[in-house]
Amino acid sequence: MASFGWGRLFGRTGGTVPPQKGSTESTLNTLEKLQETIELLEKRSNFLQKKMDAEVGRSKEFLKQQNKKGALQCLKRKKMYEQQADGLEVQILKLQEQQIMLEGARQTTQVVTSMKEAGKQMKAIQKETNIDDVDKVLDDISDHTDRMREVQDRLSEPTGALADLDDMELEAELEQLESEELDKQLMEPQMPAPLARQKEPEDLLPDLPRVPSKAPAARAEAKSQEEEELEALQAEMAL
């Protein structure tokens, strides 16, 4: 029976055992090792399948030669190959299960690591911007806003000649102008409104419908058709 790949599978090269790797081996290297082992077992399984097919073919040849004993020996070897192949399938399934679990654990570790890094960054940010600093910034903004409002109020105050004007005196002058304008309107003569034109007697008569000067075209056309129908009827009676 062939010993394909068994030395490589169990880590033996020339009868010497390689040194064990430490527990600090990275998860990525472990996943790569699992994948290599799975591929090796799959190759071994394919090799055993070819051996089984070959034994079945030889068994058929022995049966054609009426060599029942030889055919039976072929089937026995085929059965042993089949048992090995079944064992390899179980091993492959276990390795794939470990591979899946390790990949999930690796992803979980990455998530936890990312969350830890995010927490560290949040702490650093909070140290740089504490609540006292925020209150100070808001107070500074409020002070600057009040000062700017005072500046704008000062700029909007009248200066020079405008500052000497009295608003009450200006309002009294405005009332005097309004009173003079009203007196002027009352003194103007008012023109009488024009009298409305009296209606003539004929305007009092109700509107009567006008008599058309000629018959409608539709009625004339209808009469012409009647005449044509009458002529056609007369012609038929003459026959």
C-alpha positions in Angstrom: 0.0 0.0 0.0 1.4 3.4 -1.0 2.5 5.8 1.7 1.7 9.0 -0.3 2.2 12.1 1.8 2.1 10.5 5.2 5.5 11.9 6.2 4.5 15.4 5.2 1.1 15.0 6.9 2.6 14.1 10.3 5.5 16.5 10.0 8.3 13.9 9.6 11.1 14.6 7.2 13.8 12.0 7.0 12.9 10.5 10.4 13.6 13.7 12.3 10.9 15.6 14.2 10.9 19.4 13.5 11.0 21.7 16.6 7.6 22.7 17.9 6.5 26.3 17.3 5.9 28.4 20.3 2.4 29.3 21.6 3.0 32.8 20.2 2.3 31.6 16.6 0.0 34.1 14.9 -3.5 33.2 14.1 -2.9 33.8 10.4 -0.1 31.3 10.3 -2.3 28.8 12.0 -5.1 29.3 9.5 -2.6 28.8 6.7 -1.3 25.6 8.3 -4.9 24.3 8.6 -5.5 25.1 4.9 -2.4 23.3 3.8 -3.3 20.2 5.8 -6.8 20.2 4.4 -5.5 20.4 0.9 -3.0 17.6 1.6 -5.8 15.3 2.9 -8.0 16.1 -0.1 -5.1 15.1 -2.4 -4.7 11.8 -0.4 -8.5 11.2 -0.6 -8.4 11.7 -4.4 -5.5 9.3 -4.7 -7.4 6.6 -2.7 -10.4 7.1 -4.9 -8.3 6.4 -8.0 -6.9 3.3 -6.3 -10.5 2.1 -5.6 -11.5 2.6 -9.2 -8.5 0.7 -10.3 -9.3 -2.3 -8.0 -12.9 -2.4 -9.3 -11.6 -2.5 -12.9 -9.2 -5.3 -12.1 -11.9 -7.2 -10.3 -14.0 -7.0 -13.5 -11.2 -8.4 -15.5 -10.7 -11.3 -13.2 -14.4 -12.1 -13.4 -14.1 -12.2 -17.2 -11.3 -14.7 -16.8 -13.4 -16.8 -14.4 -10.9 -16.0 -11.6 -13.2 -15.4 -8.7 -10.4 -15.5 -6.1 -8.4 -12.7 -7.8 -11.6 -10.6 -8.1 -12.3 -11.1 -4.4 -8.8 -9.9 -3.5 -9.3 -6.8 -5.6 -12.5 -6.0 -3.7 -10.8 -6.5 -0.4 -8.1 -4.0 -1.3 -10.8 -1.6 -2.6 -12.6 -1.9 0.8 -9.4 -1.0 2.7 -8.9 2.0 0.5 -12.5 3.0 1.0 -12.1 2.8 4.8 -9.0 5.1 4.7 -10.9 7.5 2.4 -13.8 7.6 4.9 -11.4 8.4 7.7 -9.8 11.2 5.7 -13.2 12.7 5.1 -13.8 12.8 8.9 -10.4 14.4 9.5 -11.0 17.0 6.8 -14.4 17.9 8.3 -12.8 18.3 11.8 -10.0 20.5 10.4 -12.6 22.6 8.5 -14.5 23.0 11.7 -11.4 24.3 13.5 -10.7 26.6 10.6 -14.1 28.1 10.8 -14.0 28.5 14.6 -10.5 30.1 14.4 -11.6 32.5 11.7 -14.6 33.5 13.8 -12.4 34.0 16.9 -9.9 36.0 14.8 -12.7 38.3 13.6 -14.0 38.7 17.2 -10.5 39.6 18.3 -10.3 42.2 15.6 -13.6 43.7 16.7 -12.6 43.8 20.3 -9.2 45.4 19.4 -10.9 48.0 17.3 -13.3 48.8 20.2 -10.4 49.2 22.6 -8.6 51.5 20.2 -11.8 53.6 19.8 -12.1 53.8 23.6 -8.6 55.0 23.9 -9.2 57.7 21.3 -12.3 58.8 23.1 -10.4 59.1 26.4 -7.7 61.2 24.6 -10.3 63.5 23.1 -12.1 63.9 26.4 -8.8 64.9 28.1 -8.2 67.5 25.5 -11.7 68.9 25.6 -13.1 68.7 29.2 -16.2 70.5 30.4 -14.3 73.4 31.9 -12.8 74.2 28.5 -16.2 74.1 26.8 -17.6 76.5 29.4 -14.7 78.8 28.9 -15.2 78.8 25.1 -18.9 79.5 25.5 -18.2 82.4 27.9 -15.7 83.9 25.5 -18.2 83.7 22.7 -20.9 85.4 24.8 -18.5 88.2 25.8 -17.4 88.8 22.2 -21.1 88.9 21.1 -22.0 91.5 23.7 -19.1 93.7 22.8 -20.0 93.5 19.1 -23.6 94.4 19.9 -22.4 97.5 21.8 -20.2 98.5 18.9 -23.1 98.3 16.5 -25.4 100.3 18.9 -22.8 103.0 19.1 -22.4 103.1 15.3 -26.2 103.5 14.8 -26.4 106.5 17.2 -26.8 109.9 15.4 -23.8 112.2 15.4 -23.0 115.8 14.5 -26.0 117.8 13.1 -28.3 114.8 13.4 -27.7 114.6 17.1 -28.8 118.2 17.6 -32.2 117.6 16.1 -35.2 117.5 18.4 -37.7 114.8 17.5 -40.6 116.5 19.3 -40.0 119.7 17.4 -40.0 117.9 14.1 -43.3 116.1 14.9 -44.9 119.5 15.7 -43.8 120.9 12.4 -45.1 117.8 10.6 -48.6 118.3 12.3 -48.6 121.9 11.2 -48.0 120.9 7.5 -50.8 118.4 7.6 -53.2 121.0 9.0 -52.3 123.5 6.3 -52.8 120.9 3.6 -56.2 120.1 5.0 -57.3 123.8 5.1 -56.2 124.2 1.5 -58.4 121.3 0.4 -61.4 122.7 2.2 -61.0 126.2 0.6 -61.0 124.8 -3.0 -64.5 125.3 -4.8 -66.2 122.0 -5.6 -67.6 121.5 -9.1 -71.1 120.1 -9.4 -71.3 116.6 -10.8 -72.6 116.4 -14.4 -76.3 115.5 -14.8 -77.1 112.1 -16.1 -78.5 112.1 -19.6 -82.2 111.5 -19.7 -83.3 108.6 -21.6 -85.2 109.1 -24.8 -88.6 107.5 -25.3 -87.3 105.1 -27.7 -84.6 104.0 -25.2 -87.4 103.0 -22.8 -88.8 100.4 -25.3 -87.7 96.9 -24.9 -85.3 95.4 -27.4 -87.1 93.5 -30.1 -85.6 90.7 -32.2 -84.4 91.8 -35.6 -86.0 90.2 -38.7 -83.4 88.4 -40.8 -82.9 89.7 -44.3 -82.6 86.3 -45.9 -83.4 82.7 -45.0 -80.8 80.6 -43.3 -78.6 78.6 -45.5 -79.4 75.3 -43.7 -83.2 75.7 -44.5 -82.5 76.5 -48.1 -80.3 73.4 -48.4 -83.0 71.3 -46.7 -85.6 72.5 -49.2 -83.4 71.7 -52.1 -83.0 68.1 -50.9 -86.8 67.7 -50.5 -87.2 68.9 -54.1 -84.6 66.4 -55.3 -86.3 63.5 -53.4 -89.7 64.6 -54.9 -88.3 64.6 -58.4 -86.8 61.2 -57.9 -90.1 59.8 -56.7 -91.9 61.2 -59.7 -89.5 59.6 -62.0 -90.0 56.2 -60.4 -93.8 56.6 -60.7 -93.5 57.5 -64.4 -91.8 54.2 -65.0 
